[in-house]
Structure formats: C-alpha cells, structure tokens
C-alpha cells in the first residue's frame, strides 16, 4: 500500500467516525482500497441504525465519501459502502455464480443470460470474469431489465 492510499483510508475512517459520533453511534469501520478505482467501506454496528434495510444510508454515505475523495485527494473512485458485510457477501456469491455460468458457457458452447441486476452487480460480474479465459461479457437491455450475457470467445 502506498503512503497516499494509507492516508486516504485513514482520512475516510476519521471522516466517518466524526459523522457517527455526531449522531451517537460507534460502529466498527473497515476501509480498504480494493483497486485503483474502488474504495470499500464496511460499517459494522449492532444497533437498529445499522440494519440491512439501510440501503439509503449506505448510498448517502457513499456520496459523502466520494465528495471527500474528490475534494481532498482529487480522486475519482467508486465508493462501495457496506453495512455489516452484506454487500461483500452478495458480491462474493455473485462472483462465484458468474464463474460457474462462465464454465457452463464454455462447456455448452453457447451464451448464458443472467437475470437482470443493478448496475453495481453487473460491474462485479464483468470484473470477476474480465480475466476468465474463454469468455466475454457484455450487458443488454435497458433500465431494470438490463442483464449480463456471458458468451464463449470465438476461436
């Protein structure tokens, strides 16, 4: 990890700790730069404030962290804010499912259409399979019906 990445992680943690202190919460925070364009933050708390139904909270905090990164560090990163690891668990399961679907596409020699999913989940599939030999991925459809297609590479 570079010195700048370490500073970014510390500043984001400090920023969020200050926010949660203002509202009387004291969650655990895990901040990791996952890739050059992605920052992952896991907020771990026991109170009802951190229930799985807090997707709006996660989206709002993601926006605030993104603004912090842009203004203080001139960074444009995708901020994935998770509450109690739910999103990370979903991502790992989806990546495993995508790899299995890629193997099916290769073995059957035909494309596999995944169910429609939100943009961030489609991105996870594309990233998970970006270095998977023998397949290409692309998205089709519009709006809530947009889905990933996994296609065997042509020789």
C-alpha positions in Angstrom: 0.0 0.0 0.0 1.3 3.4 -0.9 1.6 6.3 1.6 -1.2 8.1 -0.2 -3.5 5.1 -0.1 -2.8 4.7 3.6 -3.6 8.4 4.2 -6.9 8.1 2.1 -8.0 5.1 4.2 -7.2 7.0 7.5 -9.0 10.2 6.4 -12.1 8.3 5.2 -12.3 6.4 8.6 -11.8 9.6 10.5 -14.5 11.4 8.5 -17.0 8.6 9.1 -16.1 8.3 12.7 -16.8 12.0 13.1 -20.2 11.6 11.4 -21.2 8.7 13.5 -20.0 10.4 16.7 -22.3 13.4 15.9 -25.3 11.0 15.8 -24.3 9.0 18.8 -23.3 5.8 17.1 -20.0 4.0 17.4 -19.7 1.4 14.6 -16.6 -0.5 13.6 -15.1 0.7 10.3 -13.1 -1.2 7.8 -11.8 0.9 4.9 -9.9 -0.7 2.0 -8.8 0.5 -1.4 -9.7 -2.6 -3.4 -8.4 -1.4 -6.8 -7.2 1.8 -8.4 -10.9 2.8 -9.0 -12.7 1.3 -6.0 -12.9 2.1 -2.3 -14.7 -0.4 0.0 -16.0 0.7 3.4 -17.7 -1.7 5.8 -19.7 -0.2 8.6 -20.3 -2.7 11.4 -22.8 -1.9 14.1 -25.2 -3.7 16.4 -28.0 -1.1 16.8 -31.1 -1.0 14.6 -29.5 2.0 12.9 -27.3 -0.5 11.0 -30.0 -2.9 9.9 -29.8 -4.4 6.4 -32.7 -2.2 5.3 -30.4 0.9 5.4 -29.6 1.0 1.8 -30.4 4.7 1.6 -28.0 5.3 4.4 -25.3 3.4 2.6 -25.9 5.3 -0.7 -25.9 8.7 1.1 -22.7 8.0 3.0 -21.1 6.7 -0.3 -21.9 10.1 -1.9 -20.3 11.9 1.1 -17.2 9.8 1.0 -16.9 10.3 -2.8 -17.1 14.1 -2.3 -14.4 13.8 0.3 -12.1 11.9 -2.0 -12.7 14.3 -4.9 -12.1 17.4 -2.9 -9.3 16.4 -0.5 -7.4 14.0 -2.7 -8.5 14.7 -6.3 -9.6 11.1 -6.6 -12.4 9.7 -8.6 -13.2 6.3 -7.0 -16.3 4.1 -6.9 -17.2 4.0 -3.2 -18.8 0.8 -2.1 -20.3 1.4 1.4 -21.4 -1.8 3.0 -23.3 -2.3 6.3 -22.3 -5.4 8.3 -20.7 -7.0 5.3 -24.0 -7.8 3.5 -22.8 -6.3 0.2 -19.5 -8.1 0.3 -21.2 -11.4 0.9 -23.5 -10.8 -2.0 -20.6 -9.8 -4.2 -18.6 -13.0 -3.4 -21.7 -15.2 -4.1 -22.4 -13.3 -7.4 -18.8 -13.7 -8.5 -18.9 -17.5 -7.7 -22.2 -17.7 -9.6 -20.7 -15.8 -12.6 -17.6 -18.1 -12.7 -19.9 -21.2 -12.7 -22.0 -19.6 -15.5 -18.8 -18.9 -17.5 -17.8 -22.5 -17.2 -21.3 -23.5 -18.4 -21.0 -21.1 -21.4 -17.6 -22.7 -22.3 -18.7 -26.3 -21.9 -22.0 -25.9 -23.8 -20.5 -23.6 -26.4 -23.4 -21.1 -26.1 -24.1 -17.8 -24.3 -25.6 -17.7 -20.8 -28.0 -14.9 -19.9 -28.0 -13.8 -16.3 -31.1 -12.4 -14.6 -31.5 -8.6 -14.6 -29.5 -6.9 -11.9 -28.5 -3.4 -10.7 -25.5 -1.6 -12.3 -23.1 -2.3 -9.5 -23.8 -6.0 -9.6 -23.3 -6.1 -13.3 -20.0 -4.4 -12.8 -19.0 -7.1 -10.3 -19.8 -9.8 -12.9 -17.8 -8.0 -15.6 -14.8 -7.5 -13.3 -14.9 -11.1 -12.0 -14.8 -12.5 -15.5 -12.5 -10.0 -17.1 -9.6 -12.3 -16.8 -11.5 -15.6 -17.2 -10.2 -17.3 -20.3 -12.6 -18.4 -22.9 -15.5 -15.9 -22.3 -16.5 -12.4 -23.0 -19.2 -10.4 -21.1 -21.5 -7.6 -22.1 -24.7 -6.1 -20.9 -28.0 -5.9 -22.8 -31.4 -4.4 -22.1 -32.5 -1.1 -20.5 -33.4 0.1 -17.0 -34.4 -2.6 -14.5 -34.3 -5.2 -17.3 -30.5 -4.8 -18.0 -28.6 -8.0 -17.7 -25.2 -9.6 -18.3 -24.6 -12.0 -21.2 -21.6 -14.4 -20.8 -20.5 -15.6 -24.2 -17.8 -18.1 -25.2 -15.0 -16.5 -27.1 -14.8 -17.4 -30.7 -11.7 -19.1 -31.9 
